């Protein structure tokens, strides 16, 4: 009874007790790739803080074979009881005698299984010629180092790591630090790595496999290598060039050199995320690191650049200065996301990357408009729930509020403050308030006062704008996609232009309502004078438009009164606005329409003025809105869907004709990206001419995989056209696409095909694809591409399939990141309360901590769309509007 009570005190706790603190780990791993198991020994240098009979650390799915504690007097203690608790993921060591305060070494012998769930210490396979072989990889963030070795698996408990690995003679072992020695014993090679600096357990990494590599050296002498699959070293050259430039760039920006002697980046065949910033050993899924001039798209090149920048940036934001607890995860992810765009813009200004960054902002706004959202600084009480906050709030909202703060403080002040922050907290841990404190010191502004409302509570405001004479009236309230009016008040940095980019005003909106005199803007240096009540319509349409939230730099929505909205629509039509502002006008209008704040007729009329748009980011946003409107219309106005698609096709034909199917010498990077998006949309909406041309070019591809008639950038359009014309009675195109998938020799081609192959309107074909996705033919990590591409016609069969196979899916993939894609991609396309009820009922007894928030948000999105459907049905003249626009 006493034993149980003693042990019970450690159960259900958010964090480990602080009886003992680790300073150093000496880890020896011995994987057996033939049977997919591993054994190991860990010797941990501990500081016993106070006398204790208990040592409590993290361990999960490990077998413990022996434990011995040796104190500073060389006295040895064996525990009288060893308790592994899988529910709390802890290892409790109970000693007869109290261990005295002071230093000691805890030795643990353990073993485990190289799992198949892409977390902890796991196995995946690679091809060595025609032979499939096993390799071993780690993925520890957030809380899976404990699956590989017993440890204090919390970010604040930093220590140094000395790693040793036994492996087959012919293989390569990589870890955080350089190799300092190797010893051979028969067919086994023992590799000794140098001791690391202080770091958190989630950043420890090991990869064992067979690779080729390319290498280069930075200006500061840091050796950088990119490890690639055998025979594909050339595909690592682009990422290598970006990494080398990134290291030099960030060292200068933060006034802090890269702290390790080397940086390795390795592409592995199976990986749950896109990439992981392990100290000195960044691990990527192959399509995020390998670039092939013929098979990789312009869009992939841009994404790859941002991803490499993001992971390298983590070596300062995250690895050198680490969040104190997962509550402050955004300090890692939000900042790495923001600075990856800033660095990419520095290298490739012609990409206009800050316009593309608006997709990040939009992603954050979309999720944070849900009642089921969460603050940027979110309390984390259960280890497994940590994975759910690696989401749009931590990454996208986090980076967007930093961008907003950058605009308010200025580039120079922010850079100086971040350098000071790095210097003050290097090798330590920090909380959000620590960053605000440094920023306040450098800027002289109470940053925490302004920013706490953005990070400590969920949601954001919609700013309603009205005009009267020389005044603008601003009113803020929480924006919710459900149409409910939430409580809350934010300190909002308002920026606006009046009729020209020469007439600007900035101010802080600190109250719920504020009336602002803008008369000085009516009499500015460009000679215009007037007011919002000016009678001359021609003059008004030329001058008196108001754009609030200049370049969408603020994390909020804007709702204009009708007359201001009409003038702004004219400004878009006359091309008076920057691309970022045209993006923002459309994005806000769509969000307001979904929340039933404006009519869908108004939204469609606004979309109509974008007919001659050619900017990549703006047109991509227009296409996204088209997709969403078609999705909702299938339920709301089924008889008008075809005419609606005709309207959307007409919106895109101008850009399609300008771009053509084939690139022209010297064309800008963004046009190459845009071509693929435009033709893919036309194929999705059923444009006959696009389908005909796409299928002819697809035939050329079948005859010659290197045909110039179907470049990598437009293949998705052809694949969509093929699948939109496929059926159970006409399987030829589908079978041809399956053949391309099975014969593809690059990860990028596999990703492309998987992203399109479920877009068929025939539900039986969709079902066949779903079964393919969970077969051994598709790598676990690649399932997500197929799930994203399920056709609207396949919604119901996909949901039925998910219910029938839920236990199999959960058992096979666990409740990690992958499972959230099954939830989100299959549930959120629905648009009825009945379906939301059905989903709720099904998961009532099946939800796990790892999917709870994702599930809640997905169901809420279905209910939001159900409300939108009902609102659209009430618009009596909508079909007339659509008929007029479709002409």
ZAMARGU-4260 file (C-alpha; in steps of 0.2 Angstrom, whole numbers, plus 5000, padded with zeros to 4 digits):
<rodrens>
0) 5000/5000/5000 | 5014/5012/5005 | 5023/5008/4989 | 5008/5012/4978 | 5005/5028/4987
5) 5023/5033/4985 | 5022/5030/4966 | 5005/5037/4964 | 5011/5055/4968 | 5021/5055/4952
10) 5006/5050/4941 | 4996/5062/4931 | 5009/5076/4933 | 5012/5088/4918 | 5031/5088/4922
15) 5044/5078/4930 | 5049/5081/4948 | 5065/5090/4951 | 5073/5078/4963 | 5087/5075/4950
20) 5093/5085/4935 | 5103/5078/4921 | 5119/5087/4915 | 5126/5074/4903 | 5121/5059/4893
25) 5133/5045/4887 | 5122/5035/4875 | 5127/5019/4867 | 5115/5012/4854 | 5116/4995/4846
30) 5102/4993/4833 | 5099/4976/4825 | 5092/4980/4807 | 5089/4962/4803 | 5076/4960/4816
35) 5072/4978/4819 | 5076/4979/4837 | 5089/4989/4847 | 5098/4988/4864 | 5107/5002/4873
40) 5116/5008/4888 | 5114/5026/4895 | 5125/5034/4908 | 5118/5050/4914 | 5127/5062/4925
45) 5115/5068/4938 | 5114/5082/4951 | 5103/5076/4965 | 5095/5092/4971 | 5089/5085/4988
50) 5089/5068/4996 | 5077/5057/4988 | 5072/5039/4987 | 5064/5042/4970 | 5071/5045/4953
55) 5058/5049/4940 | 5062/5051/4921 | 5053/5047/4905 | 5053/5031/4896 | 5040/5023/4884
60) 5039/5006/4875 | 5057/5001/4882 | 5062/4986/4892 | 5073/4990/4907 | 5086/4977/4910
65) 5097/4985/4923 | 5099/5001/4934 | 5113/5006/4944 | 5117/5023/4953 | 5134/5028/4958
70) 5137/5043/4969 | 5152/5055/4970 | 5159/5044/4984 | 5159/5029/4972 | 5145/5021/4982
75) 5133/5011/4972 | 5114/5009/4974 | 5102/4998/4964 | 5084/5002/4965 | 5072/4990/4975
80) 5058/4993/4963 | 5057/4998/4944 | 5041/5004/4938 | 5037/5008/4919 | 5020/5018/4918
85) 5015/5019/4899 | 5000/5030/4903 | 5011/5044/4910 | 5026/5038/4900 | 5038/5038/4915
90) 5051/5027/4923 | 5050/5027/4942 | 5066/5021/4951 | 5063/5017/4970 | 5078/5015/4981
95) 5078/5008/4999 | 5090/5022/5005 | 5088/5040/5001 | 5101/5046/4988 | 5111/5061/4995
100) 5111/5078/4987 | 5126/5079/4975 | 5133/5072/4959 | 5131/5054/4953 | 5130/5043/4938
105) 5114/5034/4933 | 5117/5019/4922 | 5102/5010/4913 | 5103/4995/4901 | 5088/4995/4890
110) 5081/4988/4874 | 5066/4991/4862 | 5059/4989/4845 | 5063/4999/4829 | 5044/5004/4826
115) 5035/5008/4810 | 5026/5023/4816 | 5039/5036/4811 | 5043/5042/4829 | 5055/5038/4842
120) 5069/5026/4835 | 5060/5019/4819 | 5064/5009/4804 | 5061/5012/4786 | 5067/5005/4770
125) 5079/5010/4756 | 5083/5002/4739 | 5101/4996/4737 | 5100/4992/4718 | 5086/4980/4717
130) 5086/4975/4735 | 5075/4983/4749 | 5085/4985/4765 | 5081/4992/4782 | 5088/5008/4789
135) 5085/5017/4806 | 5080/5035/4809 | 5075/5045/4824 | 5061/5058/4826 | 5060/5064/4844
140) 5050/5081/4843 | 5040/5083/4853 | 5041/5070/4866 | 5048/5054/4858 | 5066/5054/4864
145) 5059/5043/4878 | 5055/5029/4865 | 5073/5028/4861 | 5082/5029/4878 | 5077/5034/4896
150) 5079/5053/4899 | 5072/5069/4906 | 5062/5072/4890 | 5058/5091/4893 | 5065/5105/4883
155) 5071/5115/4899 | 5082/5101/4905 | 5096/5103/4893 | 5112/5093/4894 | 5127/5088/4883
160) 5126/5071/4874 | 5140/5059/4870 | 5134/5046/4857 | 5141/5030/4852 | 5133/5018/4839
165) 5136/5000/4834 | 5131/4997/4815 | 5135/4985/4801 | 5152/4988/4793 | 5145/4994/4776
170) 5132/5007/4783 | 5134/5026/4787 | 5130/5033/4804 | 5125/5051/4807 | 5122/5061/4823
175) 5122/5078/4829 | 5141/5080/4830 | 5156/5074/4820 | 5163/5057/4821 | 5179/5057/4831
180) 5184/5038/4831 | 5179/5022/4823 | 5183/5004/4829 | 5180/4988/4819 | 5175/4971/4827
185) 5171/4958/4814 | 5157/4964/4804 | 5152/4978/4816 | 5158/4995/4816 | 5157/5006/4832
190) 5156/5024/4829 | 5160/5037/4842 | 5153/5055/4840 | 5160/5071/4848 | 5151/5077/4863
195) 5138/5090/4859 | 5135/5107/4867 | 5120/5109/4879 | 5104/5104/4870 | 5086/5098/4873
200) 5082/5079/4871 | 5070/5082/4857 | 5085/5088/4846 | 5095/5072/4848 | 5096/5063/4831
205) 5103/5047/4824 | 5102/5041/4806 | 5109/5024/4800 | 5109/5020/4782 | 5118/5021/4765
210) 5120/5037/4756 | 5129/5048/4744 | 5133/5066/4748 | 5138/5083/4742 | 5147/5095/4753
215) 5153/5113/4754 | 5160/5125/4767 | 5153/5142/4774 | 5163/5158/4775 | 5166/5154/4793
220) 5173/5137/4789 | 5157/5126/4794 | 5157/5110/4784 | 5140/5107/4776 | 5134/5091/4769
225) 5118/5085/4760 | 5116/5066/4761 | 5105/5059/4747 | 5099/5042/4741 | 5113/5032/4732
230) 5115/5039/4715 | 5106/5055/4718 | 5119/5066/4725 | 5117/5079/4711 | 5099/5082/4718
235) 5106/5088/4734 | 5116/5102/4726 | 5102/5115/4727 | 5098/5113/4745 | 5116/5113/4749
240) 5119/5130/4741 | 5104/5137/4751 | 5110/5130/4767 | 5127/5137/4765 | 5120/5154/4762
245) 5108/5153/4776 | 5121/5149/4789 | 5131/5165/4784 | 5115/5175/4783 | 5108/5170/4800
250) 5125/5172/4808 | 5126/5190/4802 | 5108/5194/4806 | 5109/5187/4824 | 5127/5193/4827
255) 5130/5175/4833 | 5140/5162/4824 | 5133/5145/4820 | 5139/5135/4836 | 5143/5118/4829
260) 5158/5112/4818 | 5147/5104/4805 | 5129/5104/4798 | 5122/5088/4790 | 5106/5087/4780
265) 5099/5070/4776 | 5085/5064/4765 | 5076/5049/4772 | 5063/5038/4763 | 5050/5040/4777
270) 5047/5054/4788 | 5031/5060/4797 | 5034/5079/4795 | 5042/5089/4781 | 5059/5091/4791
275) 5066/5092/4808 | 5079/5104/4814 | 5090/5092/4825 | 5105/5101/4831 | 5118/5098/4817
280) 5108/5085/4808 | 5093/5091/4800 | 5082/5076/4794 | 5070/5079/4779 | 5058/5069/4769
285) 5065/5066/4752 | 5054/5078/4742 | 5059/5093/4754 | 5077/5091/4751 | 5080/5084/4733
290) 5079/5095/4718 | 5078/5088/4700 | 5079/5101/4686 | 5067/5090/4675 | 5055/5083/4688
295) 5054/5096/4701 | 5042/5111/4699 | 5046/5129/4701 | 5034/5129/4716 | 5044/5115/4724
300) 5060/5125/4722 | 5052/5139/4731 | 5045/5128/4745 | 5061/5119/4747 | 5070/5136/4749
305) 5058/5141/4763 | 5059/5124/4771 | 5078/5124/4771 | 5079/5142/4778 | 5066/5137/4791
310) 5076/5122/4798 | 5093/5131/4797 | 5085/5146/4807 | 5080/5134/4821 | 5098/5132/4825
315) 5096/5150/4833 | 5078/5151/4837 | 5074/5134/4845 | 5091/5125/4847 | 5102/5139/4854
320) 5088/5147/4863 | 5075/5135/4867 | 5057/5137/4873 | 5056/5134/4892 | 5040/5123/4889
325) 5029/5118/4875 | 5017/5132/4879 | 5030/5143/4871 | 5032/5132/4855 | 5028/5147/4844
330) 5045/5155/4849 | 5052/5141/4839 | 5040/5139/4825 | 5033/5156/4823 | 5050/5164/4822
335) 5058/5151/4811 | 5043/5153/4799 | 5044/5172/4798 | 5063/5173/4796 | 5063/5159/4783
340) 5053/5171/4772 | 5063/5186/4776 | 5079/5176/4772 | 5071/5169/4756 | 5066/5187/4751
345) 5084/5192/4753 | 5091/5179/4741 | 5077/5180/4728 | 5068/5197/4729 | 5060/5193/4712
350) 5050/5179/4720 | 5040/5193/4729 | 5040/5180/4744 | 5031/5192/4756 | 5016/5191/4745
355) 5016/5172/4746 | 5018/5174/4765 | 5000/5180/4765 | 4995/5162/4763 | 5003/5159/4780
360) 4993/5173/4787 | 4977/5167/4779 | 4980/5149/4786 | 4982/5157/4804 | 4966/5168/4802
365) 4956/5153/4796 | 4960/5142/4811 | 4959/5156/4823 | 4942/5161/4818 | 4936/5144/4825
370) 4928/5143/4843 | 4939/5128/4844 | 4955/5138/4842 | 4968/5140/4855 | 4980/5154/4861
375) 4997/5155/4853 | 5003/5152/4871 | 4993/5137/4875 | 4994/5127/4891 | 5000/5109/4888
380) 4995/5097/4902 | 4997/5080/4893 | 5012/5074/4884 | 5003/5066/4869 | 4993/5082/4866
385) 5009/5092/4862 | 5008/5086/4844 | 4992/5095/4841 | 4999/5112/4844 | 5011/5110/4829
390) 4998/5118/4820 | 4992/5134/4810 | 4992/5144/4826 | 5010/5141/4832 | 5017/5142/4814
395) 5006/5153/4804 | 4998/5165/4817 | 5014/5165/4826 | 5024/5171/4811 | 5010/5183/4806
400) 5010/5192/4823 | 5029/5194/4822 | 5027/5201/4804 | 5014/5213/4812 | 5026/5218/4826
405) 5040/5220/4813 | 5030/5233/4804 | 5026/5242/4820 | 5043/5242/4828 | 5054/5243/4812
410) 5066/5232/4804 | 5082/5239/4813 | 5075/5239/4831 | 5068/5221/4829 | 5085/5215/4822
415) 5095/5223/4836 | 5083/5216/4849 | 5084/5198/4842 | 5103/5199/4843 | 5102/5204/4861
420) 5089/5191/4865 | 5101/5178/4857 | 5116/5184/4867 | 5106/5184/4883 | 5098/5167/4882
425) 5111/5157/4872 | 5111/5139/4878 | 5097/5143/4889 | 5078/5142/4889 | 5066/5157/4887
430) 5048/5161/4889 | 5037/5173/4878 | 5039/5187/4891 | 5058/5186/4890 | 5057/5190/4872
435) 5045/5204/4875 | 5056/5211/4889 | 5071/5212/4877 | 5061/5220/4864 | 5054/5233/4876
440) 5072/5237/4882 | 5078/5240/4864 | 5062/5249/4857 | 5057/5259/4872 | 5039/5253/4869
445) 5030/5242/4881 | 5029/5227/4869 | 5021/5215/4881 | 5006/5227/4884 | 5003/5227/4865
450) 5007/5209/4862 | 4999/5199/4876 | 4982/5200/4869 | 4989/5192/4853 | 4998/5178/4861
455) 4989/5174/4878 | 4971/5173/4871 | 4964/5165/4856 | 4955/5174/4841 | 4958/5191/4833
460) 4947/5206/4828 | 4937/5211/4813 | 4938/5230/4811 | 4922/5238/4804 | 4925/5254/4795
465) 4913/5268/4791 | 4915/5285/4784 | 4907/5302/4787 | 4914/5319/4780 | 4933/5319/4785
470) 4931/5305/4798 | 4933/5286/4798 | 4925/5276/4811 | 4933/5260/4817 | 4925/5247/4828
475) 4933/5231/4833 | 4925/5214/4838 | 4931/5196/4838 | 4929/5188/4822 | 4922/5170/4822
480) 4917/5160/4806 | 4902/5154/4815 | 4895/5171/4814 | 4894/5172/4833 | 4901/5188/4841
485) 4915/5184/4853 | 4921/5195/4867 | 4938/5203/4867 | 4948/5218/4863 | 4965/5219/4855
490) 4978/5233/4853 | 4978/5234/4834 | 4991/5243/4824 | 4980/5251/4810 | 4987/5256/4794
495) 4977/5264/4780 | 4979/5272/4763 | 4966/5284/4756 | 4965/5285/4737 | 4983/5284/4734
500) 4999/5275/4742 | 5005/5293/4745 | 4992/5296/4758 | 4995/5285/4773 | 4990/5285/4791
505) 4995/5273/4805 | 4988/5273/4823 | 4985/5260/4837 | 4967/5256/4840 | 4966/5252/4859
510) 4948/5254/4862 | 4932/5245/4855 | 4927/5261/4845 | 4937/5275/4838 | 4933/5290/4827
515) 4948/5296/4817 | 4950/5313/4808 | 4959/5310/4791 | 4956/5327/4784 | 4975/5330/4782
520) 4975/5315/4769 | 4962/5325/4759 | 4974/5340/4757 | 4990/5330/4755 | 5004/5335/4743
525) 4997/5327/4728 | 4984/5341/4726 | 4968/5332/4730 | 4955/5339/4742 | 4938/5332/4745
530) 4928/5321/4757 | 4919/5305/4759 | 4903/5314/4754 | 4910/5321/4738 | 4896/5320/4725
535) 4907/5318/4710 | 4907/5299/4707 | 4920/5299/4694 | 4932/5309/4706 | 4927/5297/4720
540) 4931/5282/4710 | 4948/5288/4705 | 4953/5295/4722 | 4942/5291/4737 | 4945/5273/4741
545) 4951/5267/4758 | 4962/5252/4761 | 4964/5247/4779 | 4978/5235/4784 | 4990/5240/4771
550) 4999/5225/4762 | 4989/5214/4775 | 5003/5216/4787 | 4991/5215/4802 | 4983/5200/4809
555) 4964/5205/4808 | 4950/5206/4796 | 4942/5222/4789 | 4924/5224/4785 | 4919/5240/4775
560) 4902/5249/4774 | 4894/5246/4757 | 4899/5263/4749 | 4918/5260/4755 | 4917/5242/4749
565) 4910/5248/4732 | 4924/5261/4730 | 4937/5248/4734 | 4930/5236/4722 | 4933/5249/4708
570) 4950/5252/4715 | 4954/5233/4712 | 4946/5234/4695 | 4956/5250/4690 | 4972/5241/4696
575) 4975/5255/4709 | 4981/5242/4723 | 4997/5233/4726 | 4995/5214/4724 | 4996/5211/4743
580) 4981/5223/4745 | 4971/5215/4731 | 4974/5198/4740 | 4968/5205/4756 | 4952/5213/4749
585) 4947/5196/4742 | 4953/5186/4757 | 4943/5196/4769 | 4928/5196/4758 | 4928/5177/4757
590) 4930/5175/4776 | 4915/5188/4779 | 4905/5178/4766 | 4908/5162/4775 | 4903/5169/4791
595) 4887/5176/4783 | 4892/5194/4786 | 4891/5198/4767 | 4881/5189/4753 | 4889/5177/4741
600) 4882/5188/4727 | 4893/5202/4734 | 4908/5190/4734 | 4905/5184/4716 | 4903/5202/4710
605) 4920/5206/4718 | 4928/5191/4711 | 4922/5197/4693 | 4934/5212/4694 | 4949/5200/4695
610) 4947/5194/4678 | 4963/5202/4671 | 4973/5198/4686 | 4991/5190/4683 | 4999/5191/4699
615) 5004/5174/4706 | 4998/5176/4724 | 4982/5185/4720 | 4977/5173/4706 | 4981/5158/4718
620) 4969/5166/4731 | 4956/5169/4718 | 4957/5150/4713 | 4956/5145/4731 | 4940/5155/4733
625) 4933/5147/4717 | 4936/5130/4724 | 4928/5134/4741 | 4913/5142/4732 | 4910/5127/4721
630) 4911/5115/4737 | 4898/5125/4746 | 4887/5127/4731 | 4885/5108/4728 | 4875/5108/4744
635) 4867/5125/4743 | 4863/5128/4725 | 4866/5111/4716 | 4856/5117/4700 | 4868/5132/4698
640) 4884/5123/4700 | 4888/5120/4682 | 4885/5139/4678 | 4895/5144/4692 | 4910/5133/4686
645) 4907/5142/4669 | 4909/5159/4677 | 4925/5153/4686 | 4932/5146/4670 | 4929/5163/4662
650) 4938/5172/4676 | 4954/5161/4672 | 4954/5161/4653 | 4963/5178/4652 | 4978/5172/4662
655) 4977/5155/4654 | 4979/5163/4636 | 4992/5174/4642 | 5003/5160/4650 | 5000/5146/4637
660) 5004/5128/4641 | 5022/5129/4638 | 5035/5141/4646 | 5044/5154/4636 | 5063/5157/4637
665) 5067/5170/4651 | 5050/5170/4659 | 5049/5174/4677 | 5048/5161/4690 | 5031/5166/4696
670) 5023/5164/4679 | 5030/5146/4679 | 5021/5143/4695 | 5005/5151/4690 | 5003/5141/4674
675) 5002/5125/4684 | 4989/5132/4696 | 4978/5140/4682 | 4977/5125/4671 | 4974/5113/4686
680) 4959/5124/4691 | 4952/5124/4673 | 4954/5105/4672 | 4945/5104/4689 | 4931/5115/4684
685) 4928/5104/4668 | 4934/5116/4654 | 4932/5105/4638 | 4947/5113/4629 | 4959/5111/4644
690) 4953/5093/4645 | 4956/5090/4627 | 4973/5098/4626 | 4978/5090/4643 | 4974/5072/4637
695) 4984/5074/4621 | 4999/5080/4630 | 4997/5065/4643 | 4998/5053/4628 | 5014/5061/4623
700) 5020/5058/4641 | 5015/5040/4640 | 5026/5038/4625 | 5041/5048/4631 | 5043/5052/4650
705) 5054/5067/4646 | 5042/5075/4633 | 5043/5094/4633 | 5025/5094/4630 | 5020/5091/4648
710) 5033/5099/4659 | 5033/5095/4678 | 5024/5112/4681 | 5008/5107/4672 | 5007/5089/4674
715) 4995/5090/4688 | 4983/5099/4676 | 4984/5084/4664 | 4982/5071/4678 | 4967/5080/4685
720) 4959/5080/4667 | 4963/5061/4666 | 4955/5057/4682 | 4940/5068/4679 | 4936/5058/4664
725) 4940/5041/4672 | 4926/5029/4678 | 4923/5011/4682 | 4918/5009/4664 | 4933/5019/4657
730) 4948/5015/4667 | 4961/5017/4654 | 4967/5034/4660 | 4967/5028/4678 | 4977/5013/4674
735) 4990/5024/4664 | 4992/5035/4679 | 4994/5020/4691 | 5008/5014/4679 | 5016/5031/4680
740) 5015/5031/4699 | 5023/5013/4700 | 5037/5017/4688 | 5041/5035/4694 | 5059/5036/4699
745) 5058/5053/4708 | 5048/5057/4724 | 5041/5072/4716 | 5032/5063/4702 | 5025/5051/4715
750) 5019/5066/4725 | 5011/5073/4710 | 5002/5058/4705 | 4995/5054/4722 | 4989/5072/4724
755) 4978/5069/4708 | 4973/5051/4708 | 4958/5053/4720 | 4950/5067/4710 | 4939/5056/4700
760) 4920/5059/4701 | 4917/5040/4701 | 4916/5035/4720 | 4921/5017/4716 | 4938/5023/4709
765) 4940/5034/4724 | 4937/5019/4735 | 4950/5009/4725 | 4963/5024/4728 | 4959/5025/4747
770) 4963/5006/4748 | 4979/5009/4738 | 4984/5023/4750 | 4985/5012/4765 | 4993/4997/4756
775) 5011/4993/4756 | 5013/5001/4739 | 5012/5018/4746 | 5024/5024/4760 | 5016/5030/4776
780) 5022/5048/4774 | 5015/5049/4756 | 4997/5045/4761 | 4994/5063/4765 | 4995/5068/4746
785) 4981/5057/4741 | 4970/5062/4756 | 4971/5080/4751 | 4965/5076/4733 | 4949/5067/4736
790) 4935/5073/4724 | 4919/5081/4731 | 4910/5067/4723 | 4920/5055/4733 | 4916/5063/4750
795) 4903/5051/4756 | 4912/5035/4750 | 4928/5042/4759 | 4919/5044/4775 | 4911/5027/4775
800) 4928/5020/4771 | 4936/5029/4786 | 4923/5022/4798 | 4925/5004/4791 | 4944/5005/4793
805) 4946/5016/4808 | 4953/5003/4819 | 4965/4997/4806 | 4971/5014/4802 | 4973/5019/4821
810) 4983/5002/4824 | 4994/5004/4809 | 4998/5022/4810 | 4996/5027/4829 | 4989/5043/4835
815) 5003/5054/4828 | 5003/5068/4815 | 4998/5056/4801 | 4981/5052/4808 | 4976/5070/4809
820) 4976/5071/4790 | 4963/5057/4789 | 4952/5067/4801 | 4954/5084/4793 | 4954/5079/4774
825) 4940/5067/4775 | 4928/5076/4787 | 4930/5095/4783 | 4923/5094/4765 | 4906/5090/4772
830) 4893/5105/4773 | 4878/5098/4784 | 4874/5098/4803 | 4868/5080/4800 | 4885/5075/4795
835) 4893/5084/4809 | 4881/5075/4821 | 4886/5058/4813 | 4905/5062/4815 | 4902/5067/4833
840) 4893/5051/4837 | 4906/5040/4828 | 4921/5047/4837 | 4912/5049/4854 | 4920/5033/4860
845) 4935/5033/4848 | 4944/5050/4850 | 4962/5050/4858 | 4971/5064/4865 | 4982/5065/4850
850) 4967/5069/4838 | 4954/5078/4850 | 4958/5096/4845 | 4959/5092/4827 | 4943/5082/4827
855) 4934/5096/4837 | 4940/5109/4824 | 4935/5098/4809 | 4917/5096/4816 | 4916/5115/4819
860) 4921/5118/4801 | 4907/5107/4795 | 4894/5116/4805 | 4901/5133/4799 | 4898/5127/4781
865) 4881/5121/4785 | 4876/5138/4792 | 4883/5145/4776 | 4873/5134/4765 | 4857/5140/4773
870) 4862/5158/4771 | 4865/5155/4752 | 4849/5147/4750 | 4840/5163/4756 | 4847/5173/4742
875) 4833/5174/4731 | 4842/5183/4716 | 4858/5173/4717 | 4855/5162/4702 | 4851/5177/4691
880) 4868/5185/4697 | 4877/5169/4692 | 4869/5168/4675 | 4874/5186/4672 | 4892/5184/4678
885) 4894/5167/4668 | 4890/5176/4651
</rodrens>
